[in-house]
């Protein structure tokens, strides 16, 4: 019996990336060098390339001086979801222009040159599509690209990698309408395989090993056309989000509501007084 399985490995040898670098060339050179020692590690039809957003952002010139980090966070913020004061300053959880809910708008100072901070890619799906198209054109077969970044999760300790950009990859498997192993109908299960792949790849890429790229093999059923939706499609709309209000928004909403009620009562009292009631 053939058991379900997939394989994932990191790609060594990718140098420090700078503004304007050709990521397709850097990645393929590193994979070719790796495959020279083990031909089975050469890219193949149906592989999925998982790429840390940092090298995408570096190639796109998204570095800013560390002294401008707070300004950049403000510029990249659509709304503040929550804030917490701590001895080192203020942590802001915000919605970014990319639609992501992240600490500090995803602007990070790890794995970047001293004195700098790094913004997210401006449009991760567009970046993934361009890289995937370039790789497919060069290799002559279909593969997928997932761009990842590190997220904290509500109600969970720590962080994990998730997909913030994608191209040529089916993002999820909708199991609604099917049955579980006991024959019970599934009503709400949508497996977000893009995030699961991102997390699996992070197990071999790590955070500090200088390994920003991994290859995932064995999930070719998820590789699809470049016209498939990108990772932005995974962002839940505010209307569907049961937890759409962060603490800052909830406090403000409560304050505004109470103030409106008080002003309304005051207006009614003044009107009654004018009418002699």
Short mmCIF file of the C-alpha atoms (twelve columns), coordinates in Angstrom:
data_MODEL
# 
_entry.id   MODEL 
# 
loop_
_atom_site.group_PDB 
_atom_site.id 
_atom_site.type_symbol 
_atom_site.label_atom_id 
_atom_site.label_alt_id 
_atom_site.label_comp_id 
_atom_site.label_asym_id 
_atom_site.label_seq_id 
_atom_site.Cartn_x 
_atom_site.Cartn_y 
_atom_site.Cartn_z 
_atom_site.pdbx_PDB_model_num 
ATOM 1   C CA . UNK A 1   0.000   0.000  0.000   1 
ATOM 2   C CA . UNK A 2   1.299   3.452  -0.900  1 
ATOM 3   C CA . UNK A 3   1.135   5.671  2.181   1 
ATOM 4   C CA . UNK A 4   0.726   9.454  1.871   1 
ATOM 5   C CA . UNK A 5   4.079   11.186 2.290   1 
ATOM 6   C CA . UNK A 6   6.028   14.263 1.278   1 
ATOM 7   C CA . UNK A 7   9.624   15.415 1.628   1 
ATOM 8   C CA . UNK A 8   11.117  18.770 2.510   1 
ATOM 9   C CA . UNK A 9   14.705  19.995 2.543   1 
ATOM 10  C CA . UNK A 10  16.493  23.316 2.862   1 
ATOM 11  C CA . UNK A 11  18.634  24.800 0.100   1 
ATOM 12  C CA . UNK A 12  22.123  25.830 1.284   1 
ATOM 13  C CA . UNK A 13  24.444  28.260 -0.446  1 
ATOM 14  C CA . UNK A 14  22.180  31.244 -1.086  1 
ATOM 15  C CA . UNK A 15  24.315  34.354 -0.439  1 
ATOM 16  C CA . UNK A 16  23.273  37.593 1.249   1 
ATOM 17  C CA . UNK A 17  20.677  39.197 -1.016  1 
ATOM 18  C CA . UNK A 18  20.894  42.848 -2.055  1 
ATOM 19  C CA . UNK A 19  18.625  45.316 -3.802  1 
ATOM 20  C CA . UNK A 20  18.175  44.338 -7.445  1 
ATOM 21  C CA . UNK A 21  19.556  40.792 -7.175  1 
ATOM 22  C CA . UNK A 22  18.116  38.150 -9.510  1 
ATOM 23  C CA . UNK A 23  16.518  35.704 -7.076  1 
ATOM 24  C CA . UNK A 24  15.761  33.187 -9.795  1 
ATOM 25  C CA . UNK A 25  19.454  32.955 -10.637 1 
ATOM 26  C CA . UNK A 26  20.588  32.847 -6.992  1 
ATOM 27  C CA . UNK A 27  18.115  30.086 -6.111  1 
ATOM 28  C CA . UNK A 28  18.788  27.970 -9.196  1 
ATOM 29  C CA . UNK A 29  22.576  28.278 -8.766  1 
ATOM 30  C CA . UNK A 30  22.292  27.085 -5.175  1 
ATOM 31  C CA . UNK A 31  20.026  24.178 -6.145  1 
ATOM 32  C CA . UNK A 32  22.297  23.171 -9.025  1 
ATOM 33  C CA . UNK A 33  25.299  23.116 -6.671  1 
ATOM 34  C CA . UNK A 34  23.350  21.017 -4.154  1 
ATOM 35  C CA . UNK A 35  22.137  18.648 -6.868  1 
ATOM 36  C CA . UNK A 36  25.681  18.111 -8.149  1 
ATOM 37  C CA . UNK A 37  26.290  16.119 -4.974  1 
ATOM 38  C CA . UNK A 38  22.868  14.454 -4.962  1 
ATOM 39  C CA . UNK A 39  20.971  14.478 -8.283  1 
ATOM 40  C CA . UNK A 40  17.698  13.604 -6.539  1 
ATOM 41  C CA . UNK A 41  17.696  17.114 -5.038  1 
ATOM 42  C CA . UNK A 42  17.375  18.802 -8.436  1 
ATOM 43  C CA . UNK A 43  14.058  20.565 -8.925  1 
ATOM 44  C CA . UNK A 44  11.356  18.428 -10.503 1 
ATOM 45  C CA . UNK A 45  7.874   18.849 -11.904 1 
ATOM 46  C CA . UNK A 46  5.371   19.377 -9.081  1 
ATOM 47  C CA . UNK A 47  7.859   20.672 -6.506  1 
ATOM 48  C CA . UNK A 48  6.923   23.630 -4.320  1 
ATOM 49  C CA . UNK A 49  9.564   26.226 -3.500  1 
ATOM 50  C CA . UNK A 50  9.114   27.877 -0.096  1 
ATOM 51  C CA . UNK A 51  10.887  31.226 0.178   1 
ATOM 52  C CA . UNK A 52  11.348  33.450 3.224   1 
ATOM 53  C CA . UNK A 53  9.893   36.904 2.641   1 
ATOM 54  C CA . UNK A 54  13.128  38.506 3.818   1 
ATOM 55  C CA . UNK A 55  15.100  37.669 0.683   1 
ATOM 56  C CA . UNK A 56  12.189  38.811 -1.478  1 
ATOM 57  C CA . UNK A 57  12.070  42.130 0.400   1 
ATOM 58  C CA . UNK A 58  15.844  42.594 0.255   1 
ATOM 59  C CA . UNK A 59  15.869  42.051 -3.511  1 
ATOM 60  C CA . UNK A 60  13.079  44.604 -3.806  1 
ATOM 61  C CA . UNK A 61  14.992  47.248 -1.834  1 
ATOM 62  C CA . UNK A 62  12.719  47.269 1.211   1 
ATOM 63  C CA . UNK A 63  15.447  48.049 3.762   1 
ATOM 64  C CA . UNK A 64  14.986  51.215 5.851   1 
ATOM 65  C CA . UNK A 65  17.278  52.768 8.473   1 
ATOM 66  C CA . UNK A 66  16.577  51.356 11.927  1 
ATOM 67  C CA . UNK A 67  15.997  54.899 13.145  1 
ATOM 68  C CA . UNK A 68  13.006  55.104 10.761  1 
ATOM 69  C CA . UNK A 69  11.421  51.829 11.884  1 
ATOM 70  C CA . UNK A 70  8.575   53.375 13.885  1 
ATOM 71  C CA . UNK A 71  7.800   55.739 11.015  1 
ATOM 72  C CA . UNK A 72  7.762   52.807 8.586   1 
ATOM 73  C CA . UNK A 73  5.421   50.854 10.866  1 
ATOM 74  C CA . UNK A 74  3.012   53.800 10.872  1 
ATOM 75  C CA . UNK A 75  3.229   54.151 7.089   1 
ATOM 76  C CA . UNK A 76  2.545   50.442 6.554   1 
ATOM 77  C CA . UNK A 77  -0.381  50.329 9.006   1 
ATOM 78  C CA . UNK A 78  -3.999  50.379 7.869   1 
ATOM 79  C CA . UNK A 79  -5.402  50.110 11.391  1 
ATOM 80  C CA . UNK A 80  -4.092  49.483 14.893  1 
ATOM 81  C CA . UNK A 81  -5.621  46.329 16.341  1 
ATOM 82  C CA . UNK A 82  -3.916  46.314 19.752  1 
ATOM 83  C CA . UNK A 83  -1.119  48.036 21.643  1 
ATOM 84  C CA . UNK A 84  0.816   47.021 24.727  1 
ATOM 85  C CA . UNK A 85  3.325   49.124 26.636  1 
ATOM 86  C CA . UNK A 86  6.425   47.306 27.918  1 
ATOM 87  C CA . UNK A 87  9.813   48.423 29.316  1 
ATOM 88  C CA . UNK A 88  11.308  48.562 25.819  1 
ATOM 89  C CA . UNK A 89  8.532   50.647 24.296  1 
ATOM 90  C CA . UNK A 90  5.169   49.864 22.703  1 
ATOM 91  C CA . UNK A 91  4.238   46.740 20.769  1 
ATOM 92  C CA . UNK A 92  1.677   47.437 18.066  1 
ATOM 93  C CA . UNK A 93  -0.415  44.700 16.483  1 
ATOM 94  C CA . UNK A 94  -1.682  46.164 13.232  1 
ATOM 95  C CA . UNK A 95  -3.339  45.392 9.941   1 
ATOM 96  C CA . UNK A 96  -0.811  45.961 7.177   1 
ATOM 97  C CA . UNK A 97  -1.343  47.219 3.651   1 
ATOM 98  C CA . UNK A 98  -0.992  43.590 2.569   1 
ATOM 99  C CA . UNK A 99  -4.048  42.697 4.685   1 
ATOM 100 C CA . UNK A 100 -2.050  40.863 7.356   1 
ATOM 101 C CA . UNK A 101 -2.516  41.200 11.130  1 
ATOM 102 C CA . UNK A 102 1.037   41.345 12.483  1 
ATOM 103 C CA . UNK A 103 3.199   42.805 15.201  1 
ATOM 104 C CA . UNK A 104 5.013   45.965 14.052  1 
ATOM 105 C CA . UNK A 105 3.535   45.634 10.539  1 
ATOM 106 C CA . UNK A 106 6.005   42.804 9.960   1 
ATOM 107 C CA . UNK A 107 8.946   45.236 9.957   1 
ATOM 108 C CA . UNK A 108 11.831  43.266 11.394  1 
ATOM 109 C CA . UNK A 109 15.473  43.798 12.355  1 
ATOM 110 C CA . UNK A 110 16.537  40.139 12.507  1 
ATOM 111 C CA . UNK A 111 18.694  38.699 9.723   1 
ATOM 112 C CA . UNK A 112 19.286  42.152 8.216   1 
ATOM 113 C CA . UNK A 113 22.428  44.339 8.169   1 
ATOM 114 C CA . UNK A 114 23.196  46.287 11.336  1 
ATOM 115 C CA . UNK A 115 21.455  49.635 11.476  1 
ATOM 116 C CA . UNK A 116 18.581  48.617 9.233   1 
ATOM 117 C CA . UNK A 117 15.045  47.249 9.449   1 
ATOM 118 C CA . UNK A 118 13.186  45.411 6.696   1 
ATOM 119 C CA . UNK A 119 9.674   46.007 5.453   1 
ATOM 120 C CA . UNK A 120 7.563   43.243 3.991   1 
ATOM 121 C CA . UNK A 121 7.432   42.872 0.203   1 
ATOM 122 C CA . UNK A 122 5.001   45.465 -1.114  1 
ATOM 123 C CA . UNK A 123 2.867   42.835 -2.863  1 
ATOM 124 C CA . UNK A 124 3.906   39.273 -1.867  1 
ATOM 125 C CA . UNK A 125 1.527   37.616 -4.333  1 
ATOM 126 C CA . UNK A 126 2.910   39.662 -7.209  1 
ATOM 127 C CA . UNK A 127 6.453   38.793 -6.108  1 
ATOM 128 C CA . UNK A 128 5.580   35.093 -5.883  1 
ATOM 129 C CA . UNK A 129 3.969   35.154 -9.315  1 
ATOM 130 C CA . UNK A 130 6.974   36.829 -10.932 1 
ATOM 131 C CA . UNK A 131 9.416   34.348 -9.355  1 
ATOM 132 C CA . UNK A 132 7.254   31.337 -10.179 1 
ATOM 133 C CA . UNK A 133 6.812   32.428 -13.799 1 
ATOM 134 C CA . UNK A 134 10.558  33.013 -14.176 1 
ATOM 135 C CA . UNK A 135 11.382  29.591 -12.715 1 
ATOM 136 C CA . UNK A 136 8.819   27.806 -14.883 1 
ATOM 137 C CA . UNK A 137 10.148  29.585 -17.967 1 
ATOM 138 C CA . UNK A 138 13.716  28.591 -17.153 1 
ATOM 139 C CA . UNK A 139 12.994  24.992 -16.118 1 
ATOM 140 C CA . UNK A 140 10.249  24.083 -18.551 1 
ATOM 141 C CA . UNK A 141 7.938   22.434 -16.020 1 
ATOM 142 C CA . UNK A 142 5.374   23.410 -13.394 1 
ATOM 143 C CA . UNK A 143 6.239   24.179 -9.811  1 
ATOM 144 C CA . UNK A 144 4.719   26.363 -7.118  1 
ATOM 145 C CA . UNK A 145 6.088   29.190 -4.984  1 
ATOM 146 C CA . UNK A 146 5.061   30.117 -1.447  1 
ATOM 147 C CA . UNK A 147 6.468   33.218 0.281   1 
ATOM 148 C CA . UNK A 148 6.429   32.965 4.054   1 
ATOM 149 C CA . UNK A 149 6.729   35.145 7.120   1 
ATOM 150 C CA . UNK A 150 6.568   34.521 10.844  1 
ATOM 151 C CA . UNK A 151 3.301   35.102 12.697  1 
ATOM 152 C CA . UNK A 152 2.166   35.030 16.281  1 
ATOM 153 C CA . UNK A 153 -1.301  33.548 16.798  1 
ATOM 154 C CA . UNK A 154 -4.103  34.617 19.145  1 
ATOM 155 C CA . UNK A 155 -4.396  32.339 22.185  1 
ATOM 156 C CA . UNK A 156 -1.196  30.445 21.284  1 
ATOM 157 C CA . UNK A 157 2.338   30.892 22.599  1 
ATOM 158 C CA . UNK A 158 5.144   31.506 20.110  1 
ATOM 159 C CA . UNK A 159 5.224   31.930 16.363  1 
ATOM 160 C CA . UNK A 160 4.983   29.877 13.197  1 
ATOM 161 C CA . UNK A 161 5.553   30.554 9.516   1 
ATOM 162 C CA . UNK A 162 2.545   31.155 7.272   1 
ATOM 163 C CA . UNK A 163 2.027   31.913 3.597   1 
ATOM 164 C CA . UNK A 164 1.864   35.638 2.835   1 
ATOM 165 C CA . UNK A 165 2.371   35.227 -0.910  1 
ATOM 166 C CA . UNK A 166 1.757   32.353 -3.305  1 
ATOM 167 C CA . UNK A 167 1.708   31.478 -6.979  1 
ATOM 168 C CA . UNK A 168 0.936   28.287 -8.839  1 
ATOM 169 C CA . UNK A 169 -0.244  26.590 -5.648  1 
ATOM 170 C CA . UNK A 170 -3.685  25.547 -4.450  1 
ATOM 171 C CA . UNK A 171 -3.976  27.358 -1.109  1 
ATOM 172 C CA . UNK A 172 -6.567  25.214 0.630   1 
ATOM 173 C CA . UNK A 173 -8.584  22.043 0.438   1 
ATOM 174 C CA . UNK A 174 -12.297 22.549 1.068   1 
ATOM 175 C CA . UNK A 175 -13.543 19.421 2.799   1 
ATOM 176 C CA . UNK A 176 -17.042 20.729 3.417   1 
ATOM 177 C CA . UNK A 177 -19.691 18.424 2.053   1 
ATOM 178 C CA . UNK A 178 -17.532 15.345 2.505   1 
ATOM 179 C CA . UNK A 179 -17.460 12.856 5.378   1 
ATOM 180 C CA . UNK A 180 -14.933 12.100 8.087   1 
ATOM 181 C CA . UNK A 181 -13.467 8.627  8.706   1 
ATOM 182 C CA . UNK A 182 -16.605 7.668  10.625  1 
ATOM 183 C CA . UNK A 183 -18.951 8.815  7.891   1 
ATOM 184 C CA . UNK A 184 -20.038 12.004 9.652   1 
ATOM 185 C CA . UNK A 185 -20.556 15.001 7.366   1 
ATOM 186 C CA . UNK A 186 -18.009 17.804 7.446   1 
ATOM 187 C CA . UNK A 187 -19.611 21.241 7.603   1 
ATOM 188 C CA . UNK A 188 -16.802 23.711 8.312   1 
ATOM 189 C CA . UNK A 189 -13.413 22.114 7.579   1 
ATOM 190 C CA . UNK A 190 -11.188 23.984 5.137   1 
ATOM 191 C CA . UNK A 191 -7.563  22.835 5.394   1 
ATOM 192 C CA . UNK A 192 -5.227  25.769 4.691   1 
ATOM 193 C CA . UNK A 193 -2.471  23.695 3.120   1 
ATOM 194 C CA . UNK A 194 -0.380  26.728 2.128   1 
ATOM 195 C CA . UNK A 195 0.160   27.595 5.794   1 
ATOM 196 C CA . UNK A 196 0.814   23.954 6.662   1 
ATOM 197 C CA . UNK A 197 3.480   23.800 3.956   1 
ATOM 198 C CA . UNK A 198 5.002   27.052 5.236   1 
ATOM 199 C CA . UNK A 199 5.247   25.627 8.746   1 
ATOM 200 C CA . UNK A 200 6.756   22.362 7.530   1 
ATOM 201 C CA . UNK A 201 9.386   24.211 5.506   1 
ATOM 202 C CA . UNK A 202 10.335  26.330 8.502   1 
ATOM 203 C CA . UNK A 203 11.338  23.167 10.356  1 
ATOM 204 C CA . UNK A 204 14.265  22.780 7.951   1 
ATOM 205 C CA . UNK A 205 14.920  26.449 7.134   1 
ATOM 206 C CA . UNK A 206 14.982  27.645 10.727  1 
ATOM 207 C CA . UNK A 207 15.334  31.241 11.851  1 
ATOM 208 C CA . UNK A 208 19.080  31.691 12.186  1 
ATOM 209 C CA . UNK A 209 20.766  29.202 9.885   1 
ATOM 210 C CA . UNK A 210 20.965  31.316 6.742   1 
ATOM 211 C CA . UNK A 211 18.642  28.949 4.893   1 
ATOM 212 C CA . UNK A 212 15.845  31.086 3.413   1 
ATOM 213 C CA . UNK A 213 14.627  28.571 0.815   1 
ATOM 214 C CA . UNK A 214 13.242  25.048 1.051   1 
ATOM 215 C CA . UNK A 215 11.906  22.538 -1.466  1 
ATOM 216 C CA . UNK A 216 8.770   20.513 -0.789  1 
ATOM 217 C CA . UNK A 217 8.231   17.371 -2.862  1 
ATOM 218 C CA . UNK A 218 5.317   14.984 -2.956  1 
ATOM 219 C CA . UNK A 219 2.472   17.504 -3.037  1 
ATOM 220 C CA . UNK A 220 2.313   17.974 -6.779  1 
ATOM 221 C CA . UNK A 221 -1.489  17.616 -6.641  1 
ATOM 222 C CA . UNK A 222 -1.499  21.147 -5.209  1 
ATOM 223 C CA . UNK A 223 0.541   22.713 -8.030  1 
ATOM 224 C CA . UNK A 224 -1.703  24.563 -10.460 1 
ATOM 225 C CA . UNK A 225 -1.808  27.449 -12.911 1 
ATOM 226 C CA . UNK A 226 -0.419  30.919 -12.302 1 
ATOM 227 C CA . UNK A 227 -3.930  32.319 -12.517 1 
ATOM 228 C CA . UNK A 228 -4.896  30.679 -9.203  1 
ATOM 229 C CA . UNK A 229 -5.638  33.024 -6.274  1 
ATOM 230 C CA . UNK A 230 -2.688  34.248 -4.245  1 
ATOM 231 C CA . UNK A 231 -2.303  34.203 -0.478  1 
ATOM 232 C CA . UNK A 232 -4.248  37.471 -0.117  1 
ATOM 233 C CA . UNK A 233 -7.335  35.301 -0.653  1 
ATOM 234 C CA . UNK A 234 -6.672  33.692 2.747   1 
ATOM 235 C CA . UNK A 235 -7.303  36.943 4.604   1 
ATOM 236 C CA . UNK A 236 -10.683 36.750 6.301   1 
ATOM 237 C CA . UNK A 237 -12.923 39.724 5.585   1 
ATOM 238 C CA . UNK A 238 -13.917 41.962 8.488   1 
ATOM 239 C CA . UNK A 239 -17.554 41.025 7.963   1 
ATOM 240 C CA . UNK A 240 -16.747 37.331 8.498   1 
ATOM 241 C CA . UNK A 241 -14.278 37.854 11.347  1 
ATOM 242 C CA . UNK A 242 -15.879 37.084 14.725  1 
ATOM 243 C CA . UNK A 243 -12.876 38.669 16.472  1 
ATOM 244 C CA . UNK A 244 -12.428 41.664 14.210  1 
ATOM 245 C CA . UNK A 245 -12.054 44.170 17.044  1 
ATOM 246 C CA . UNK A 246 -8.680  44.380 18.732  1 
ATOM 247 C CA . UNK A 247 -8.337  45.774 22.239  1 
ATOM 248 C CA . UNK A 248 -7.613  49.309 21.059  1 
ATOM 249 C CA . UNK A 249 -10.639 49.262 18.765  1 
ATOM 250 C CA . UNK A 250 -12.874 47.710 21.434  1 
ATOM 251 C CA . UNK A 251 -11.889 50.362 23.994  1 
ATOM 252 C CA . UNK A 252 -12.509 53.138 21.489  1 
ATOM 253 C CA . UNK A 253 -15.833 51.664 20.393  1 
ATOM 254 C CA . UNK A 254 -16.972 51.363 24.023  1 
ATOM 255 C CA . UNK A 255 -15.881 54.908 24.775  1 
ATOM 256 C CA . UNK A 256 -17.602 56.326 21.687  1 
ATOM 257 C CA . UNK A 257 -20.796 54.385 22.396  1 
ATOM 258 C CA . UNK A 258 -20.938 55.483 26.034  1 
ATOM 259 C CA . UNK A 259 -20.208 59.079 25.092  1 
ATOM 260 C CA . UNK A 260 -22.930 59.055 22.445  1 
ATOM 261 C CA . UNK A 261 -25.415 57.646 24.951  1 
ATOM 262 C CA . UNK A 262 -24.506 60.278 27.539  1 
ATOM 263 C CA . UNK A 263 -24.747 63.063 24.979  1 
ATOM 264 C CA . UNK A 264 -28.089 61.668 23.850  1 
ATOM 265 C CA . UNK A 265 -29.406 61.623 27.393  1 
ATOM 266 C CA . UNK A 266 -28.129 65.135 27.963  1 
ATOM 267 C CA . UNK A 267 -29.838 66.328 24.805  1 
ATOM 268 C CA . UNK A 268 -33.114 64.701 25.884  1 
ATOM 269 C CA . UNK A 269 -32.901 66.346 29.336  1 
ATOM 270 C CA . UNK A 270 -32.283 69.764 27.749  1 
ATOM 271 C CA . UNK A 271 -35.215 69.259 25.372  1 
ATOM 272 C CA . UNK A 272 -37.512 68.264 28.253  1 
ATOM 273 C CA . UNK A 273 -36.418 71.378 30.153  1 
ATOM 274 C CA . UNK A 274 -37.236 73.608 27.195  1 
ATOM 275 C CA . UNK A 275 -40.676 71.992 26.941  1 
ATOM 276 C CA . UNK A 276 -41.271 72.462 30.658  1 
ATOM 277 C CA . UNK A 277 -41.417 68.742 31.441  1 
# 
